[in-house]
């Protein structure tokens, strides 16, 4: 028996319908499909309805959902009381207010989906999500508040905070055949024999903040301002970070490498790996002028901060900061800069906390140290070095990152402090043939460079 449970409409437009049969459920955003399915369900129930208006349709469909026992039994209660809720911010920009509002709902829903299935899975399933979920974002909203509305030239920018029916979002994701990963119970690392070591490793993480050179919405000026504001946060917290000037010194070399590899790895990731950063954060966003009233100039901004693990490129967390509409008498540029600063301040702590939480879990497999060996003339001597590493009782695993004549780079997963790793290497290798002048060249954060002194 065919059964149309509900159709979502807004401003006389069919946005979404769910058609259920005894064997499957289909989501559709096609108006003809929805209305045809609705008429068919009505006909099979002995009622052929003529849809005179959108409002009448809503009332009749609601009545049908309870009239047909087959439908009523399969209907999932999605009211606010039964729903598991989640709150997200969203921003949308378009010529018309309604379109900007729709895009803000879409932006917020995408963040909810990412929080459920992860950023990588969301990217892999982006086409089907756009077709069957993002286009009907408002249907998942229980309530929302427009926190700001800004005119930007001929466009309108809408900022909102929406409460979503998380149960319904998850149900739709499963219906589309997308796997929802199981949530792991948080572990109490304080009872681990390595708790102190892991805590030190977290505090010794090196961060790098930059922006994509080409595919970004934010201008160069405000991107650099965002980077500097995040770096100020790291400095105040006592975290180690790569300064923007250092990035500028090496970026051209890695832009060229990025082009040669046809963009298989993010250029920001390449730079982060080269500068021994454990975590890198990519900045993007929207900065808008919001007009003037007398001597007061208004602006707003939304800044995205996306954190990644440098070694793998895996996403660690995303956060968007919103400024709301801010006004200053010192000029439009000053208002825009202030909006950027406020947005970054609202986003930075959550995204850093997410990245630290992920890195804490990854340390279960050992703390990752970047180990570089220089001046070793032969492959057989490199083998002696790696065998020495593997013989340590705290060694967990090793991955060769790069190797060339006289030099090699490894990711070493080791359950101990960097000083203990260095001691294990030096005590095990100094008496070996060819390693008489082997020593530590430099250390920084979780990176160490060994070499043979001449």
SULLIN-V17272 format. One record per backbone hydrogen bond with DSSP energy under -1.0 kcal/mol. CO is the residue of the C=O (numbers start at 1). NH is the residue of the N-H. E is the energy in kcal/mol with one decimal. If there is no record, write none. Layout:
co={CO & CO}
nh={NH & NH}
e={E & E}
//
This chain:
co={3 & 6 & 8 & 8 & 13 & 16 & 17 & 18 & 19 & 20 & 24 & 26 & 28 & 30 & 31 & 32 & 33 & 34 & 35 & 36 & 37 & 38 & 39 & 40 & 41 & 42 & 43 & 50 & 53 & 54 & 55 & 56 & 57 & 58 & 59 & 60 & 61 & 63 & 64 & 68 & 69 & 71 & 79 & 84 & 86 & 88 & 90 & 92 & 94 & 96 & 97 & 98 & 99 & 100 & 101 & 102 & 103 & 104 & 105 & 106 & 107 & 108 & 109 & 110 & 111 & 112 & 113 & 114 & 118 & 119 & 120 & 121 & 123 & 125 & 126 & 127 & 128 & 129 & 129 & 133 & 134 & 136 & 137 & 138 & 140 & 143 & 145 & 148 & 150 & 152 & 155 & 156 & 157 & 158 & 159 & 159 & 160 & 161 & 162 & 163 & 163 & 164 & 164 & 165 & 166 & 167 & 168 & 169 & 170 & 171 & 172 & 173 & 174 & 187 & 188 & 189 & 192 & 194 & 195 & 196 & 197 & 198 & 199 & 200 & 202 & 206 & 206 & 207 & 208 & 210 & 214 & 219 & 220 & 221 & 222 & 223 & 224 & 225 & 226 & 227 & 228 & 229 & 230 & 231 & 232 & 233 & 234 & 240 & 243 & 244 & 245 & 247 & 250 & 251 & 252 & 253 & 254 & 255 & 256 & 257 & 258 & 259 & 266 & 267 & 268 & 269 & 270 & 271 & 272 & 273 & 278 & 279 & 280 & 281 & 282 & 284 & 286 & 288 & 291 & 293 & 296 & 297 & 298 & 299 & 300 & 301 & 302 & 303 & 304 & 305 & 306 & 307 & 307 & 308 & 309 & 314 & 317 & 319 & 321 & 326 & 328 & 331 & 332 & 333 & 334 & 335 & 336 & 337 & 338 & 339 & 340 & 341 & 342 & 344 & 347 & 348 & 349 & 350 & 351 & 352 & 353 & 354 & 355 & 356 & 357 & 358 & 359 & 361 & 362 & 363 & 367 & 369 & 370 & 371 & 372 & 373 & 374 & 378 & 379 & 380 & 381 & 382 & 383 & 384 & 385 & 386 & 387 & 389 & 392 & 394 & 397 & 399 & 402 & 404 & 406 & 406 & 407 & 408 & 409 & 409 & 410 & 411 & 412 & 413 & 413 & 414 & 414 & 417 & 418 & 419 & 420 & 421 & 422 & 423 & 424 & 425 & 426 & 429 & 432 & 435 & 437 & 439 & 442 & 444 & 446 & 447 & 448 & 449 & 449 & 450 & 451}
nh={20 & 18 & 15 & 16 & 10 & 8 & 28 & 5 & 26 & 3 & 21 & 19 & 17 & 34 & 35 & 36 & 37 & 38 & 39 & 40 & 41 & 42 & 43 & 44 & 45 & 47 & 46 & 52 & 57 & 58 & 59 & 60 & 61 & 62 & 63 & 64 & 65 & 67 & 68 & 72 & 73 & 75 & 83 & 166 & 164 & 162 & 160 & 158 & 156 & 100 & 101 & 102 & 103 & 104 & 105 & 106 & 107 & 108 & 109 & 110 & 111 & 112 & 113 & 114 & 115 & 116 & 117 & 118 & 122 & 123 & 124 & 125 & 126 & 129 & 130 & 131 & 132 & 133 & 134 & 136 & 137 & 139 & 140 & 141 & 165 & 163 & 161 & 159 & 157 & 155 & 152 & 94 & 150 & 92 & 147 & 148 & 90 & 145 & 88 & 142 & 143 & 86 & 166 & 169 & 170 & 171 & 172 & 173 & 174 & 175 & 176 & 178 & 177 & 189 & 191 & 192 & 195 & 198 & 199 & 200 & 201 & 202 & 203 & 204 & 205 & 278 & 279 & 242 & 281 & 283 & 216 & 223 & 224 & 225 & 226 & 227 & 228 & 229 & 230 & 231 & 232 & 233 & 234 & 235 & 236 & 237 & 239 & 207 & 247 & 248 & 249 & 251 & 254 & 255 & 256 & 257 & 258 & 259 & 260 & 261 & 263 & 262 & 270 & 271 & 272 & 273 & 274 & 275 & 277 & 276 & 310 & 208 & 308 & 210 & 306 & 304 & 302 & 300 & 298 & 296 & 293 & 328 & 290 & 326 & 288 & 323 & 286 & 321 & 284 & 319 & 282 & 316 & 317 & 280 & 313 & 309 & 307 & 305 & 303 & 299 & 297 & 335 & 336 & 337 & 338 & 339 & 340 & 341 & 342 & 343 & 344 & 345 & 346 & 348 & 351 & 352 & 353 & 354 & 355 & 356 & 357 & 358 & 359 & 360 & 361 & 362 & 363 & 364 & 365 & 366 & 414 & 412 & 448 & 410 & 450 & 408 & 452 & 382 & 383 & 384 & 385 & 386 & 387 & 388 & 389 & 390 & 391 & 392 & 395 & 415 & 413 & 411 & 409 & 407 & 375 & 376 & 404 & 373 & 401 & 402 & 371 & 399 & 369 & 396 & 397 & 367 & 416 & 421 & 422 & 423 & 424 & 425 & 426 & 427 & 428 & 429 & 430 & 432 & 435 & 438 & 453 & 451 & 449 & 447 & 370 & 444 & 372 & 441 & 442 & 374 & 439}
e={-2.7 & -1.6 & -2.7 & -1.4 & -2.0 & -2.9 & -2.2 & -1.3 & -2.9 & -2.2 & -3.0 & -2.7 & -2.1 & -2.4 & -2.6 & -2.7 & -2.4 & -2.1 & -2.5 & -2.2 & -2.3 & -2.1 & -2.4 & -2.4 & -1.0 & -2.9 & -1.8 & -1.1 & -1.8 & -1.8 & -1.6 & -2.3 & -2.7 & -2.1 & -2.0 & -2.5 & -2.0 & -1.7 & -2.2 & -2.7 & -2.1 & -1.2 & -1.7 & -2.4 & -3.4 & -2.8 & -2.5 & -2.9 & -3.6 & -2.2 & -2.7 & -2.4 & -2.2 & -1.8 & -2.3 & -2.4 & -2.5 & -2.3 & -2.8 & -2.5 & -1.3 & -1.6 & -2.7 & -2.5 & -2.0 & -1.1 & -2.8 & -2.1 & -2.0 & -2.1 & -2.1 & -1.6 & -1.3 & -2.2 & -2.4 & -1.9 & -2.2 & -2.2 & -2.8 & -1.8 & -1.1 & -1.6 & -1.8 & -1.5 & -2.9 & -3.4 & -2.5 & -2.8 & -3.4 & -2.2 & -2.9 & -2.0 & -3.0 & -2.1 & -1.2 & -1.7 & -2.3 & -2.1 & -2.4 & -3.3 & -1.3 & -1.5 & -1.3 & -2.1 & -2.7 & -2.1 & -2.3 & -2.2 & -2.3 & -2.2 & -1.8 & -2.1 & -1.9 & -1.2 & -1.1 & -1.4 & -1.8 & -2.9 & -2.4 & -2.0 & -2.2 & -2.3 & -1.9 & -1.3 & -1.2 & -2.1 & -2.0 & -2.4 & -2.9 & -2.3 & -1.8 & -2.2 & -2.3 & -1.7 & -2.1 & -2.3 & -2.4 & -2.0 & -2.2 & -2.5 & -2.0 & -1.6 & -2.2 & -2.4 & -2.4 & -2.0 & -2.4 & -2.3 & -1.6 & -2.3 & -1.3 & -1.7 & -1.3 & -2.3 & -1.9 & -1.6 & -2.2 & -1.9 & -2.0 & -2.0 & -2.5 & -1.0 & -2.1 & -2.1 & -2.4 & -2.6 & -2.2 & -1.9 & -2.8 & -1.2 & -2.3 & -1.8 & -2.6 & -2.4 & -2.1 & -3.1 & -2.4 & -2.3 & -3.0 & -1.8 & -2.6 & -2.4 & -3.2 & -3.0 & -3.1 & -2.2 & -2.5 & -2.7 & -1.8 & -2.1 & -2.8 & -3.2 & -1.2 & -2.2 & -3.0 & -2.5 & -3.0 & -2.7 & -2.3 & -2.3 & -3.1 & -1.8 & -2.5 & -2.5 & -2.3 & -2.1 & -2.2 & -2.4 & -2.4 & -2.2 & -2.5 & -2.2 & -1.7 & -2.5 & -1.8 & -2.3 & -2.5 & -2.1 & -2.0 & -2.4 & -2.1 & -2.0 & -2.5 & -2.1 & -1.5 & -2.2 & -1.4 & -1.7 & -1.5 & -1.7 & -2.3 & -3.1 & -2.6 & -3.0 & -3.4 & -2.0 & -1.1 & -1.4 & -2.0 & -1.5 & -1.9 & -2.6 & -2.5 & -1.8 & -1.8 & -2.4 & -1.2 & -1.5 & -1.3 & -2.7 & -3.0 & -2.8 & -3.2 & -2.2 & -1.5 & -1.1 & -2.9 & -2.8 & -2.6 & -1.5 & -2.6 & -2.3 & -3.0 & -2.7 & -1.5 & -1.8 & -1.5 & -2.0 & -2.5 & -2.3 & -2.4 & -2.1 & -2.9 & -2.6 & -1.2 & -1.2 & -1.7 & -1.9 & -2.0 & -1.5 & -2.6 & -2.6 & -3.0 & -2.6 & -2.3 & -2.6 & -2.3 & -3.3 & -1.3 & -2.3 & -2.8}
//
